[in-house]
Amino acid sequence: MSLVNVRKVKLDFEEIWHEGGPLLQEPLRIAVATTVVANPYAGRYEPDLLPFMSELRALGAELSSRLVAQLGGADQVQAYGKGAIVGEDGELEHGAVWHEAGGWAMRETLGAPKAMVPSAKTIGGVGTRLMVPLGHIQASYVRSHYGTCEVTVWDGPRRNEIAFALCMATGGRVHARLGGLAASEIKGLDGLR
């Protein structure tokens, strides 16, 4: 019997044309895929979470593919992030299984980018709002791509559920102008610079 029981999948998409400055020629596009699943360990301590993490890989791959399609292809994606909201009968470690399962899936779908996948997780009830950090897919020090995306589900996660989310964006912050390593200067060797 599978440990992954999906109740729903939610896809969010936004286009940002400006932040009060000049209108962009192409908007920044951000897509978020969130799935709400039953927490197989709600209300009890389970010492071995690895089987759940392993089974979540397929779900991560499916969500990653949906995001890439929404944004027009893997070559359009410049930033990513992941997050989890664990219902009240779970523990934070139940959301941490997404680090490997969700992060691995995005890396696989995007052709093995070098930078770490930024992450956020929390314990919360129905309608909890989580701001997930975004970072450049090839180099963590690209300051212009430090951003956020919002994860929220109006009817979840319920006490015995977890909301897992993956986020991708086509660029950095709109009107970013604070210096640092530019995306055009990435060497992409170590995931940092």
C-alpha positions in Angstrom: 0.0 0.0 0.0 1.4 3.4 -1.0 2.3 5.9 1.7 1.4 8.8 -0.7 -2.3 9.5 -0.8 -3.0 12.7 -2.7 -6.2 14.7 -1.9 -5.6 17.6 -4.2 -3.2 19.5 -6.4 -3.2 23.2 -6.8 -1.4 25.2 -9.5 -0.8 28.9 -9.1 0.6 31.2 -11.8 1.4 34.9 -11.8 3.0 37.4 -14.2 4.6 40.5 -12.8 5.1 43.4 -15.3 6.5 46.1 -13.0 7.0 47.1 -9.3 6.3 50.7 -9.8 9.2 51.2 -12.2 9.3 50.8 -16.0 7.1 48.2 -17.7 9.1 45.1 -18.5 9.3 43.8 -22.1 8.7 40.3 -20.8 7.0 39.7 -17.4 8.5 37.7 -14.6 6.5 34.5 -14.4 6.2 32.5 -11.2 4.5 29.1 -10.9 3.7 27.1 -7.8 2.5 23.5 -7.6 1.1 22.5 -4.3 -0.2 19.0 -3.4 -2.0 18.1 -0.2 -1.4 14.5 0.9 -2.4 12.4 3.9 0.3 12.3 6.5 0.9 8.6 7.1 2.6 9.4 10.5 0.1 11.9 11.9 -0.4 11.5 15.6 2.5 9.1 16.2 6.3 9.0 16.1 7.8 7.0 13.3 11.6 6.4 13.5 12.0 5.6 9.8 10.8 8.3 7.4 12.9 7.2 4.4 10.2 5.0 2.7 7.8 8.1 2.6 10.6 10.3 1.3 11.4 7.7 -1.4 7.7 7.4 -2.5 7.4 11.2 -2.7 10.0 11.3 -5.5 7.4 10.4 -8.2 5.0 13.1 -6.9 7.9 15.6 -7.0 8.7 14.7 -10.6 5.0 15.1 -11.6 4.8 18.6 -10.0 8.1 19.6 -11.5 6.9 18.6 -15.0 3.8 20.6 -14.6 5.7 23.7 -13.5 8.1 23.5 -16.4 5.2 23.2 -18.9 3.5 26.2 -17.3 6.6 28.3 -17.7 7.3 27.3 -21.3 10.1 24.8 -20.9 13.1 24.1 -18.7 15.2 26.6 -20.5 12.9 29.4 -19.2 13.4 28.6 -15.5 16.0 30.7 -13.7 14.9 30.3 -10.0 13.4 27.7 -7.8 12.3 26.9 -4.2 10.4 24.3 -2.2 8.2 24.3 0.9 6.0 22.2 3.2 3.2 23.0 5.6 2.6 20.1 8.0 -0.8 19.8 9.7 -1.0 20.0 13.4 -0.9 16.2 14.1 2.5 16.0 12.3 6.0 17.1 13.1 8.4 19.3 11.2 10.5 16.3 10.2 7.5 15.1 8.2 7.9 18.2 6.0 11.6 17.8 5.8 11.2 14.6 3.7 10.5 17.1 0.8 14.0 18.4 0.9 15.3 15.4 -1.0 12.1 14.3 -2.8 11.1 17.7 -4.1 14.6 19.1 -4.6 15.8 16.0 -6.4 12.8 16.0 -8.7 13.3 19.7 -9.7 17.0 19.2 -10.3 16.2 16.1 -12.5 13.5 17.9 -14.5 15.7 21.0 -15.0 18.9 19.1 -16.2 20.8 19.0 -12.9 21.4 22.6 -12.0 24.2 23.3 -9.5 22.7 25.6 -6.8 20.9 24.3 -3.7 17.1 24.6 -3.7 16.0 27.1 -1.1 13.4 25.8 1.3 10.9 26.7 4.0 8.6 24.5 6.2 6.3 25.0 9.1 3.6 23.4 11.2 0.2 25.0 10.5 -3.5 24.6 10.1 -6.0 25.1 7.3 -5.1 28.2 5.2 -1.6 28.7 6.6 0.4 31.0 4.3 4.0 30.1 3.7 6.5 32.3 1.9 9.0 30.1 0.1 12.4 31.5 -0.8 13.6 31.5 -4.4 17.2 31.4 -5.6 19.0 31.1 -8.9 19.2 27.5 -10.2 22.9 27.6 -11.0 24.5 29.9 -8.4 23.3 30.7 -4.9 25.1 34.0 -4.7 23.1 35.6 -7.5 21.5 38.3 -5.4 19.0 39.5 -8.0 17.2 36.1 -7.8 16.6 36.1 -4.1 12.8 36.2 -4.0 9.7 34.5 -2.6 6.6 32.8 -3.8 3.5 32.2 -1.7 2.1 28.8 -0.8 -1.4 28.5 0.6 -4.3 26.2 0.3 -7.7 27.4 1.5 -8.8 24.0 2.8 -5.5 22.5 3.9 -3.5 21.1 5.3 -5.9 19.5 7.7 -4.6 18.1 11.0 -3.5 14.8 9.4 -2.2 16.2 6.1 0.9 17.8 4.6 1.0 20.4 1.8 4.1 20.0 -0.3 5.0 22.7 -2.8 7.5 23.4 -5.6 8.1 26.8 -7.0 9.8 28.0 -10.2 10.3 31.4 -11.8 11.6 32.8 -15.1 13.9 35.4 -13.6 14.9 37.4 -10.5 13.1 40.2 -8.8 11.5 42.8 -11.0 13.8 45.9 -11.2 16.6 44.2 -9.1 19.4 46.8 -8.9 21.4 46.0 -5.8 24.6 44.6 -7.4 26.3 41.4 -6.5 27.0 38.5 -8.8 25.0 38.9 -12.0 23.4 35.9 -13.7 25.5 36.6 -16.8 28.7 36.1 -14.6 27.8 32.6 -13.3 30.6 30.1 -13.7 28.2 27.3 -12.4 31.0 25.0 -11.2 30.1 24.7 -7.5 26.5 26.0 -7.2 27.7 29.1 -5.3 29.2 31.4 -7.9 
